Amino acid sequence: MLRGLSIAVFSLSLSLLSACGGNSEVASMSDTPADPTPIIGKWCVNNGKTFTISPTQLRYPDLDCDVMSIHNVNGTYTLALVCTRGGVQASENATITFVGETMQLTFLSKGMKTILANRCGVATSVPVAPSTPQSLPGSEVSPEQLN
């Protein structure tokens, strides 16, 4: 009797999931690559350094990363990276968000280190937004601090 009830509950659960689309919608969202166009290009940090992002690479002085995946959830890009610094390779996760024209690149695996940048070539009168209190050390983070 208990086994029959368990099978009935399981069957009902499957029916409800099927009616709601089940996990197929979630799977299709994660299988669809994000359009990286808004984050691609050369970015200037107010400390005089620059970095570049392509669909396959992120290059910052002394830090070379291969982009393994890019996802966009409500305007926040998440990147899975494999980075090399000084011949040492490590996995890294990062997010990219925008406040106006300013990009906030946050390295999650390194204690939430954040870099604020604007597209290079934008008029010099456009300042880099100041860092927020939770964005320590803000735009002054160097590749050495990402260790």
N, C-alpha and C positions, 0 to 999 in steps of 0.2 A: 504494500500500500504506500509506504513512504517513498519507495523507488518510483512508483507511478506518479506520485505528486511532484517529485523532483523533476522528472522528465517533462511533465506538463508545465511547470514553472519555467524550465529552461526553454521549451518551445515557445511559450508566450513571450519570453524576453527576446528571443530571436525575431519573432514576428514584429514586436514593437520596434526593435532596432532597424529592421528592414523598412518598416513604414516611415521611419524618421530619416532614412538615408544611411543609417548605421555609421560606420567609420569611413565609408567611401569618400565622403566630402573632405574629411580631415586628411585622408591619404592623398587625395588629388591636390590639396593645397600644398602639402609638404613636398610632393613630387614635382610641382611646377616651379621652375627656376624663376627667381626674381629678376626684374629688369634692373641691372646695375647702373644704367645711364646716369642717374642723378649723383652717384658717388664717384664716377670715373673721372680721372683728370689729375692735374697737378694742384696741390694744396699748399698754401703758405701759412706758416705759424708766425706769431709776432716776435719770436726769438730769432728770426732770420733763417730758420731752417725750412725746408720744403720736403714734402713726401708726395708720392704718386700712388694712385690706385687704378688698377686695370681689372677686368673680369677674372684674371688669373693670378695677379700679384699685388702686394702692397709693399712699397719700398720707402723706408725711412732711413736717415743716415745710420749706418751700422746695424740695420735690422732689415733682413730680407725675408718676406713671408710669401708662401704660396697659398692662394685662396682655394680652399677645398669646397666650400659652399657659401652661397649668399642667399639669405631669405629676407623678405620684407613683410613685416607685420605692422599694419597701420602706420607706415612711415618710418618705422625703426628698422634699420637693416641689422641683421646679425650675420657675422662672418666667422666661419671655422677656418683657422689658419694653422699652417705649419711654418714656424719661423726659425731662422738661423741667425745667430749672433756669435761672432768669434769662433765659427766652426761647430758650435753646439746647437743642436736642433731640439725644438720643443713645440708642443701643441699650444695653441692660444685661441681664445674666443674673444671677440670684440663686438661692440655695437656702434652704430653710427646713427645719430639723430641730428636734426637741423633745428636751429632757432634762427628764423629769417634766412639769411645767406650764410650763417656761420655753421660749420660742421663741428659736431662734438664726437670725437672718436675715443671710445673708452675700452681699454684692455681689461677684460673681466678677470682673467686668470692671474693678473699681476696686481692684485689689490686695488682694482678700480682706478688705475692710472688713466688720466684723461688728457687729450690734446685738443685744443680748440684751434680751428683754422678757417681761412677763407680761400676761395679759388684764387690762384695766382693770376695776375693780369687784371684783377678788379681794381678800380680806382683806389689809389693809396689813401684817399680820405675815408674809406670804409674801414672802421676799426674792427679788430677782433673782439668779440663780446667778452666781457670779463667772466672769469670762472665763478661758478656758484659754490657755496660752502661745501656741498657734498662732492664737488669735482676736484678734489685734491690730488695732485698738486697743480691742477689746472693746465694752462697752456705752456707752462714752463717745464713739463716733463721731458726728460731726455731719454734716448734709447737705453742708456746705462741704468736709469731708474726702473726700467721695465723688467729687470732681473728678479 
